[in-house]
Structure formats: structure tokens, C-alpha cells
Amino acid sequence: MNESTATLEQPLPKRSLLAAVGPGILFAATCIGTSHLVQSTRAGANYGLAMGALILLACAIKYPAFRFGADYAAATGNTLLNSYSHQGRWAVAVCVLEILATMFIATAAIVLVTAGLMKNVLSLNINIVFTSTLLLGLTAAILIGGKFHLFEKVTKAFVLLFLVLILTAVALALPELDISAAFTTQPFTPDRNTLLFMIAVAGWMPAAMGASIFQSIWVCAKSKDLGRPMEIRETQFDFNLGYGMTVLLALAFLVLGTVLMFQPGIATATSANGFAEQLISLFTQSIGDWAYPVIAAAAVAVMFSTLLTLVDACPRALERLIAEGEKRYYPPLVILQCVGAMIILLFFLNSFKAFIDFATSVAFLLAPLIAWMNHMAMRSKEVPQKLRPSKGLVIWSWMGIGITSAFALAYLYLTFE
């Protein structure tokens, strides 16, 4: 039984809670990437604030499944992979499929956006494939030679800096917001493209469901770094902090897209480099050109932190499946992920928007299965009775499974009709 059971009734000091902060911020860094910078901004640019309801719904229905990743790790001292192995081969197969999709498709999408930002910010006159290759090489070098606590500290700094900048940009942009125009439903038409875009937005909002697996892995890594098991209230505080940040940032990008692109009628760019230029302009139009160096550096840094979290998490998950986390598998898996992502990127290089929508939609197809597996993990015999979710959270989880299943079926119907 985990030590958190014995201390469940004792209040935790604030210092303990702050020391436990980390895995939730890594989760936030994973979320900020494509779902926020790209999809939230595009949602605001194309549909105004009317998409806000969809973003809030997606974040709400996925909350239990994501939180169960942190809760299970705190309650048992193991990752969700341990529960999946007990649930059966089908659960392990779904897990592997989710990890592989994230490992190659999601990483390719993230590195493409990050490379576009770097080319724009640094005015690099080099091929985006070459830029992406350099980024992946740097990522592999940092992770193979680094340590968890250093990786965690750097990521936290990037995320917090970016949070301050985007909230400043939103605060300065709000006076220009035309509420009546921003909430118009006129752009919404019951056509196939609109519905597919909505599914794509929900697919990675706030992240692919596989991030719950990574959350459990990061909690175990944080426990090792602390030299003691994290208590469940520590992980819940940390996770809720990170999750709250992801929801706030998603809405912030939606507002920026609405004020600076939807209201003026500016269409979103179709290339990674073009979209990166538009993204930076969202901040400079709000804060001012004087802030460009700080904004540009923060945008590149936070996207790079997203890339770091993805390339760290997938090999960690696979090595645990292969040989219970033997570290000797980590370096070759990191290299495999970087090479595979580059191959995927080359196939979709000339169709940026289609590629992003495809990646997010694939993630949403697996969401109901992952949510179900996490639900069963927290109600399994491995979790002490005291640490199992409340009745309200169980009902919430069932609702999330049902709604994500409906979205997945709708996507299949619209795709193959």
C-alpha cells in the first residue's frame, strides 16, 4: 500500500504542495503545443468566441481520465501501464497504438510548428525540413544526456513565462473585442468541413488522451526525484494547477484569434511558416513591437518545451512496456522517435492544415478507449478503497466516456460516408 494512505487525513503544508509541483506543469507544456497555439487560434480566427463552448466541453469531459493518470500513480506507486497489463492484451494494444500515434504523428506536428516559429523569429533562410532535423537532434541530445529534475525546471520556467505573456496580450486586446460580433453563430454551417474541424479541435483539447499515461509516468519520476512517494493530495493539487493553466491558455488563444483575425476577417495561413508569422503578430499587435524579442523567444521556448515533453514521454512509456523501464532502451527509442517523426513530416510537409487536423482527429478516435481503461484502473483492486474516486467523479467519468465515444462515431461517419 502506498504511504499516501496512511497520511490521507493529515493536512499537507504549503511547502510540501509547492515541492510536488512539476508533473502537472509538464502536462501543461504538452497541451500548449498544437491544440492551443494552432487549433485554439484557428478556432477563434474562423468562428470567433462561439468555439469557446466546444473548448470548455472538451476540457471538462476529459478531466477525469487525465486526472486518473496522476491519481493512480500516487495511489499505487505504479504507472497506468501496470493497470493496462492487468486489464488484458487488448488494453496493452490500445496503449501501444496511442503511444505510437503520439510518438510519430504528434511529434511531427509539433516539430513542424516549432520549426516554422524558429524560421520566422530568426529570419532563417533555410529549408524547414533541415530546421526540423536540427530541432529533433537537439531534443535527442538534451534528453539522452539530461536528468528529470533539470528537464522539469526548464519546462516550468518556459510555461510560466509564456503564461504571463499571453495573459498580458489578452488583457491588452480585450478593449478591441466586439462581443456581439464575436459570439455570432453565422460562420457555423451544418456542413461536413465545419463538423470535422470541430472534432479536430476537440481531439487534442487540451491534449491527446495518451497524456494521462505520461502523467502517471511523470508522477513516478517526480516521486523518485523527491526521494519519497507523492501523496495523492499533492498530485491532485499539482494536476489541477496544470490543468487549470491549460484551460486558461486555450481560451486566451481563442480570444486572440477572435480579436486580431476573426473580427478583421483575416484568413489563417496554410503553411507552418506563414502561420508562425501570424502567431507572433497576435502578440505584437496587442503588446507592441517593442516586446517582439521577448514574445518570440517565449513562443519558441514553450513550443520547444512541448517537443521535449513528447520526446521524453513516449520512450519512457515504451521502455516500461518492453522491459519494466530499463534505462538502456531509452536512448535508442528517443532516436527512433525523432527519425520516425521526420519521415511522417516529409509526407505531410505541403499540407500543414490537413496534417494538423488528421493528427488531432486520430487522437480523438482512441480517446474513449483510453478513458475507459483509466476508469477501470482507478476502480481496480490495485487502488486502496480510500483512494478510489468519489461517486460524483465516477459519474463524471462515465459521461466523458459516453461523449467522447459519440464524437468518435461522428468522425467515422463523416469520414467514410
C-alpha positions in Angstrom: 0.0 0.0 0.0 1.3 3.5 -0.8 2.3 5.8 2.0 -0.3 8.3 1.0 -3.0 6.0 2.5 -1.5 6.4 6.0 -1.4 10.2 5.7 -4.7 10.8 4.0 -6.3 12.6 6.9 -3.3 14.8 7.8 -3.1 18.3 6.3 -0.2 18.9 4.0 2.0 22.0 4.5 2.1 24.5 1.6 5.8 23.9 1.2 5.1 20.2 0.5 2.5 21.1 -2.1 4.8 23.5 -3.9 7.6 21.0 -3.8 5.3 18.5 -5.5 4.5 20.8 -8.4 6.0 19.5 -11.6 4.2 16.7 -13.4 1.1 19.0 -13.9 3.3 21.7 -15.4 4.8 19.1 -17.8 1.2 18.2 -18.7 0.5 21.9 -19.4 3.6 22.1 -21.6 2.4 19.1 -23.6 -1.0 20.8 -24.1 0.3 24.2 -25.1 1.6 22.9 -28.4 -0.7 22.2 -31.3 -4.0 22.2 -29.5 -3.5 25.7 -28.1 -1.2 27.6 -30.4 -2.7 26.2 -33.6 -6.2 24.9 -33.1 -7.5 27.4 -30.5 -6.1 30.3 -32.6 -7.7 28.8 -35.7 -11.0 28.3 -33.9 -11.1 32.0 -32.9 -9.9 33.2 -36.3 -12.6 31.2 -38.2 -15.5 31.1 -35.8 -15.0 33.7 -33.1 -15.8 33.0 -29.4 -18.6 30.7 -30.4 -16.0 27.9 -30.3 -15.3 28.6 -26.6 -18.2 26.3 -25.6 -16.6 23.4 -27.5 -13.2 24.0 -25.9 -14.7 24.1 -22.4 -16.7 20.9 -23.1 -13.7 19.0 -24.4 -11.6 20.0 -21.4 -14.5 19.2 -19.0 -15.3 15.7 -20.4 -11.7 14.6 -20.4 -10.8 15.9 -16.9 -11.4 12.6 -15.0 -9.5 10.5 -17.5 -6.4 12.8 -17.3 -6.6 13.1 -13.5 -6.8 9.4 -13.1 -3.3 9.1 -14.5 -1.9 11.2 -11.6 -4.2 9.6 -9.0 -3.4 6.0 -10.0 0.4 6.7 -9.8 0.0 8.3 -6.3 -2.3 5.6 -5.0 -0.3 2.6 -6.2 3.3 3.8 -6.9 3.0 2.4 -10.5 2.1 3.9 -13.8 -1.1 3.3 -15.7 0.8 0.8 -17.8 0.7 -1.5 -14.9 -3.1 -1.4 -14.8 -3.3 -1.9 -18.6 -1.3 -5.1 -18.3 -3.8 -6.4 -15.8 -6.7 -5.4 -17.9 -5.6 -7.6 -20.8 -3.7 -7.7 -24.1 -6.4 -5.6 -25.8 -5.7 -2.7 -23.3 -1.9 -3.0 -23.9 -2.5 -3.0 -27.7 -4.6 0.2 -27.4 -2.0 1.8 -25.2 0.8 0.9 -27.7 -1.3 2.3 -30.6 -1.9 5.6 -28.7 1.8 5.9 -27.8 2.9 5.2 -31.4 0.4 7.8 -32.8 1.8 10.4 -30.3 5.3 9.2 -30.8 5.4 9.9 -34.6 2.3 11.8 -35.7 2.1 14.3 -32.8 5.9 14.8 -32.7 6.0 15.5 -36.4 3.2 18.1 -36.0 4.9 19.8 -33.0 8.3 19.9 -34.6 6.8 21.4 -37.8 5.1 24.2 -35.9 8.3 24.8 -33.8 10.5 24.9 -36.9 8.1 27.4 -38.5 8.3 29.6 -35.5 12.1 29.4 -35.4 12.4 30.3 -39.1 10.1 33.3 -38.7 11.7 34.6 -35.5 15.3 34.2 -36.5 14.6 35.1 -40.2 16.3 31.8 -41.2 16.6 31.3 -44.9 16.9 27.6 -44.7 14.7 24.6 -45.5 12.1 23.8 -42.9 13.0 20.1 -43.1 16.6 21.0 -42.2 15.4 23.2 -39.3 13.1 20.4 -38.1 16.0 17.9 -38.3 18.2 20.2 -36.2 15.5 20.6 -33.6 14.9 16.9 -33.2 18.7 16.3 -33.0 19.0 18.9 -30.2 16.0 17.4 -28.4 17.5 13.9 -28.5 20.9 15.2 -27.3 19.3 17.0 -24.3 17.1 14.1 -23.2 19.6 11.4 -23.6 22.2 13.3 -21.6 19.8 15.0 -19.2 18.1 14.4 -15.8 14.4 14.6 -14.9 14.7 17.5 -12.4 16.6 19.7 -14.8 14.2 19.0 -17.6 11.3 19.7 -15.3 12.7 23.0 -14.1 13.4 24.3 -17.6 9.9 23.4 -18.7 8.3 25.1 -15.7 10.2 28.3 -16.5 9.1 28.3 -20.1 5.5 27.6 -19.3 5.2 30.3 -16.6 6.9 32.9 -18.8 4.5 32.1 -21.7 1.5 32.2 -19.4 2.4 35.8 -18.3 2.9 36.9 -21.8 -0.3 35.6 -23.3 -2.4 36.9 -20.4 -0.8 40.3 -20.9 -1.6 40.1 -24.7 -5.2 39.1 -24.0 -5.7 41.9 -21.4 -4.5 44.5 -23.9 -6.6 43.0 -26.7 -9.9 42.8 -24.8 -10.8 46.5 -25.3 -11.0 45.7 -29.0 -13.3 42.8 -28.6 -16.7 43.3 -30.1 -18.8 40.9 -28.0 -21.9 40.8 -30.3 -19.8 40.1 -33.4 -17.5 37.6 -31.6 -20.4 35.4 -30.4 -22.2 35.3 -33.8 -23.1 31.8 -35.0 -23.2 33.0 -38.6 -19.9 31.3 -39.5 -21.4 27.9 -38.4 -23.0 25.9 -41.1 -24.1 22.3 -40.7 -21.6 21.1 -43.3 -19.1 18.3 -43.2 -16.0 20.5 -43.1 -17.2 22.5 -40.1 -18.1 19.4 -38.1 -14.7 17.7 -39.0 -12.9 20.9 -37.8 -14.9 20.8 -34.5 -13.9 17.2 -34.0 -10.3 18.0 -34.8 -10.3 20.9 -32.2 -11.8 18.6 -29.6 -9.4 15.8 -30.5 -6.3 17.4 -28.9 -8.1 19.7 -26.5 -6.4 20.1 -24.1 -4.3 17.1 -25.2 -4.4 13.6 -26.7 -5.8 11.2 -24.1 -2.5 9.4 -24.0 -1.1 12.3 -22.0 -2.7 10.6 -19.0 -0.2 7.8 -19.4 2.6 10.2 -19.4 1.2 12.0 -16.4 1.4 8.8 -14.4 5.0 8.2 -15.6 6.0 11.8 -14.6 4.4 11.4 -11.1 6.5 8.2 -10.6 9.6 10.1 -11.8 8.8 13.0 -9.5 8.5 10.6 -6.6 11.9 9.2 -7.3 13.3 12.7 -7.6 11.8 13.7 -4.2 13.1 10.5 -2.6 9.6 9.6 -1.4 6.2 8.6 -2.8 4.0 11.6 -3.8 0.8 11.7 -1.8 -2.5 11.8 -3.7 -3.4 15.2 -2.5 -0.1 16.5 -3.7 -0.7 15.0 -7.2 -4.2 16.4 -7.3 -3.0 19.9 -6.4 -0.3 19.7 -9.0 -2.6 18.3 -11.7 -5.4 20.8 -11.0 -2.9 23.6 -11.2 -1.5 22.4 -14.6 -5.0 21.6 -16.0 -6.3 25.0 -15.0 -3.5 26.6 -16.8 -4.2 24.6 -20.0 -7.9 25.7 -20.0 -7.0 29.3 -19.3 -4.4 29.3 -22.1 -6.8 27.6 -24.6 -9.4 30.4 -24.0 -6.7 33.0 -24.2 -5.6 31.9 -27.7 -9.2 31.7 -28.7 -9.7 35.4 -27.7 -6.5 36.5 -29.5 -7.6 34.7 -32.7 -11.1 36.3 -32.4 -9.9 39.9 -31.8 -7.0 40.0 -34.2 -8.1 37.7 -37.0 -11.8 36.9 -36.9 -13.0 40.5 -36.4 -10.7 41.9 -39.1 -11.6 39.0 -41.4 -8.0 37.7 -41.8 -7.8 34.1 -43.1 -5.4 31.7 -41.4 -2.2 30.8 -43.3 -2.0 27.3 -44.7 1.8 26.8 -44.2 3.7 26.3 -41.0 6.0 29.3 -41.6 3.0 31.5 -42.6 1.0 30.5 -39.5 4.0 31.1 -37.3 4.3 34.7 -38.6 0.6 35.2 -37.9 1.0 33.8 -34.4 3.8 36.2 -33.4 1.8 39.1 -34.9 -1.1 38.3 -32.5 1.2 39.3 -29.6 2.9 42.2 -31.2 -0.4 43.7 -32.2 -1.6 43.5 -28.6 1.5 44.4 -26.6 3.5 46.3 -29.2 6.5 45.8 -31.4 8.9 46.6 -28.6 8.0 43.3 -26.9 8.8 41.2 -30.0 12.1 39.8 -28.8 10.6 38.5 -25.5 7.5 37.2 -27.2 9.3 35.5 -29.9 11.8 33.9 -27.5 9.0 32.7 -25.2 6.9 31.3 -28.1 9.9 29.3 -29.4 10.8 28.2 -25.9 7.4 26.9 -25.0 7.0 25.0 -28.3 10.4 23.5 -27.7 9.4 22.5 -24.2 6.3 20.8 -25.7 8.6 18.9 -28.1 10.8 17.9 -25.2 7.9 16.6 -23.1 6.7 14.5 -26.1 10.0 13.0 -27.0 10.7 12.3 -23.3 7.3 10.7 -22.5 6.9 8.2 -25.4 10.2 6.4 -24.9 9.6 6.3 -21.1 6.3 4.6 -21.7 7.6 2.2 -24.3 10.6 1.1 -22.3 8.4 0.3 -19.3 6.3 -1.9 -21.6 9.4 -3.5 -23.1 11.4 -4.3 -20.0 9.9 -2.6 -17.0 11.7 0.7 -17.5 15.3 -0.5 -18.1 17.1 2.8 -19.0 19.2 1.2 -21.7 16.2 1.2 -24.0 15.6 5.0 -23.6 18.3 6.4 -25.9 17.5 4.2 -29.0 13.8 4.8 -28.5 14.4 8.6 -28.5 16.4 8.3 -31.7 13.7 6.1 -33.2 11.0 8.6 -32.4 13.0 11.5 -33.9 13.7 9.6 -37.2 10.1 8.4 -37.4 8.7 11.9 -36.9 10.9 13.2 -39.7 9.6 10.5 -42.1 6.0 11.4 -41.2 6.7 15.1 -41.6 8.1 14.6 -45.1 4.9 13.0 -46.3 2.7 15.9 -45.0 5.0 18.8 -45.5 2.9 20.6 -48.1 -0.5 20.1 -46.3 0.0 21.8 -42.9 -3.6 22.3 -42.0 -4.7 18.9 -43.2 -1.9 17.3 -41.3 -2.8 19.0 -38.0 -6.5 18.1 -38.4 -5.6 14.5 -39.2 -3.3 14.2 -36.2 -5.8 15.6 -33.8 -8.7 13.5 -35.2 -6.7 10.3 -34.9 -6.1 11.2 -31.2 -9.8 11.6 -30.6 -10.7 8.2 -32.0 -8.7 6.5 -29.3 -9.9 8.8 -26.5 -12.9 6.8 -25.4 -10.9 3.6 -25.1 -8.1 5.3 -23.0 -10.8 7.0 -20.9 -12.5 3.6 -20.2 -9.1 2.0 -19.4 -8.3 4.8 -16.9 -11.7 4.5 -15.4 -11.2 0.8 -14.8 -7.7 1.4 -13.4 -9.0 3.6 -10.6 -11.7 1.1 -9.7 -9.4 -1.8 -9.7 -8.1 -3.8 -6.7 -4.7 -2.2 -7.0 -6.1 1.1 -5.7 -6.9 1.2 -2.0 -10.6 1.8 -1.3 -9.9 5.1 0.4 -8.1 6.5 -2.6 -10.7 5.5 -5.2 -12.7 8.3 -6.9 -15.8 9.7 -5.4 -19.2 8.8 -6.8 -19.5 12.2 -8.4 -16.2 11.8 -10.2 -17.2 8.2 -11.3 -20.4 9.6 -12.9 -18.4 12.4 -14.5 -16.0 9.8 -15.9 -18.9 7.8 -17.4 -20.3 10.9 -19.0 -16.9 11.7 -20.5 -16.6 8.2 -22.0 -20.0 8.5 -23.5 -19.5 11.9 -25.1 -16.0 11.1 -26.5 -17.5 7.8 -27.9 -20.2 9.9 -29.7 -17.6 12.2 -31.1 -15.5 9.3 -32.4 -18.5 7.7 -34.1 -19.5 11.0 -35.6 -15.9 11.4 -37.0 -16.0 7.9 -38.6 -19.4 8.5 -40.1 -18.4 11.9 -41.6 -15.1 10.5 -42.9 -16.5 7.4 -44.6 -20.0 8.4 -45.6 
